[in-house]
Amino acid sequence: MNKYYSIAILAIIMNVEVFSQENNEAIQKNAVSIDFGTLIWDLSTGGYGSGVSYERSIHEMFSVLGHFSYSYHDWNYFAFEAHGRWYPFKTALSKLFTDICLGYGLFWDDWTVNTIKISTKAGWKFIFGDGFFFEPIIGFGFPFVINDNCDDLKISWGLGIGLNIGWAF
């Protein structure tokens, strides 16, 4: 009798596994990434740095993204940004996208300068395997100075080149 129960349980487990593997196309709704582009050179701030991002797909054509970055040159720079992304080919979290950003930035050394940043970007997300991706980006940004306590820091519009590496899940 125990032999028949064991066979029945084994058959159920095997069938559950078969059914769960039939639909193996997981829909990726989230992505986390590290921004390595500013390690090369951030043209908008004129310094080196890095950043981290979290992206969430809200529709097959749209996603929202939060980004935190840090750059340094002869000063320090932190930025917090909110992005909206449009994937024109209904491929949220993959392929071609355009991006609009609104952010807050803080330059400081022996002084502080607060900025509001508006930018637009375009890029391509290349996803490999189950979710690893890299994402080359080119963008244009313009910071608006809120308060300026430094005569030495010149802030102007900037062209930026980025490379994000991350995981979509």
N, C-alpha and C positions, 0 to 999 in steps of 0.2 A: 504494500500500500504506500509506504514512504517513497518507493521508487517512482510510482505514478505521480505523486505530488511534486517530486523533484523535477520530473520531466515536464510537467505542466507549468511550473514556475519558470523553468529555463526557457520554455517555448514562449511564454508571455514576455520575458525580458528580451529575448531575441526579436520578437515582433515589435516591441516598443522601440528598440534601436533601429530597426529597418524603417519604421515610419518616421522617426525623428531625422533620419538622414536623407529622406526623400526631398525635403525642403531645406537644402543647405545654403540657399542664397539669403544671407543675413542682410537686412537693411541697415546701413550705417547711418546713424543719426547724430553722432558726436565725433569730435576730433580734438585732440590736444597736440600742440606743436611747440617747437623751440625755433626761434628766429635767429638764424645764423648769418643773415645778410648784413646786419649791422656790425658783425665781427669784422667784416671786410672794410666797410666804410659807410657811414650813414651820411648821405649828402645833405639831408635836411637839417641835421644838428651839427654836422662837421666833426663827428667823433666816432669812436668805436663803441660797440656795445652788444647787447643781446636782449632777447625778450621771450615771453611765453604767452601762448594763446589757448583759449577754449572756444570751440565752434559748435553750434547746435543747429541742425537742420530743422526748420519749421514748416517747410513745404518742399516739394520736389524741385522748385526753382529758387528758393530763398533760404538763407541762413542768417543767424546773428552770431557775433563773435566778440569776445572780450579779450583785450590785449594789455599786457604790462611790459614795459621795456625800460632798460637802463643803458645809458650811453655815457662815455667819458672822453674828455680831451684835456683841456686845461681846467675844466669844470666838471660837475656832475649833472646828469639829466635823468629824471624819472618821467615816464608818461603812462597814463591810464587812458585807454581808448575803447570806444564802442563802435562796432562795425556792422553794417548791413551788406550782405553779399547776394548777388543775383547770378544764378547759373542759367544762362539763356537756353541751354539744350536739355533742360529738365533732368540734370544730373547732379542734384545737390550733393555736396561733399566730394565731387570729382569733376575733372575736366576744366573747361574755360569758365572764368568768373570775372565779374567786375565788383568793385568794393567802394563803399562810401564810409568815411570815418569822421567821428567827432570825438575829440579827446582833450585831456588836460595835461599840460606839461609843466615841470618845475626845474629850472636851472638853478644851481647854487654853487658857491665857493665861499668867499667871504661876503657874498651878497646873494640875493635871491631875485629871480625873475619868473613870474607866472605867465603861462601862455594857454590859449585855447587853440587847438589844432584842428583844421579841416583838411581832409585829403581824399583823394580818389586813387584807386589802384586797379590793375588788371593782372591776372595771372592764370596759371594752369596747374591744377592739382593732379599729379601722376600717382595713382595708387597701385601698389604692387602686392600681390598675394592677398592675405586676409585683411590688410588695413594699413601697412606701412606706406607712407607717402612722402614725396618731396614736392615743393611748391615754389617755383620761381615767380617772382612778382616784380613789377615795375610800377612806380606810383609818383604822384605829384602832391605835395602838401604845402599848406600855408599856415604858419602860426600867427595868431593875433596876440600881441603883448598886452597883458592885463595891467601889470605894474613893472616898471623898469628901474631897478636900483643899481644898475651897472652901465657905465659908459663904454666899457671895453667889449661887451658882448653884442655882436651884430646878428640879429635874427632876421631871416628873410625866407622867401619861398624856397622850396627845394625839390629836387628830383631824387627819388630813392630807388635803390635796387635791393631786393631781399631774396632770401632763400629760407623757407621754412621746412623743417623735417619733423614728422610726427606720426601719429597713429590714429586712424579712424576706426570707430567701433559702434 
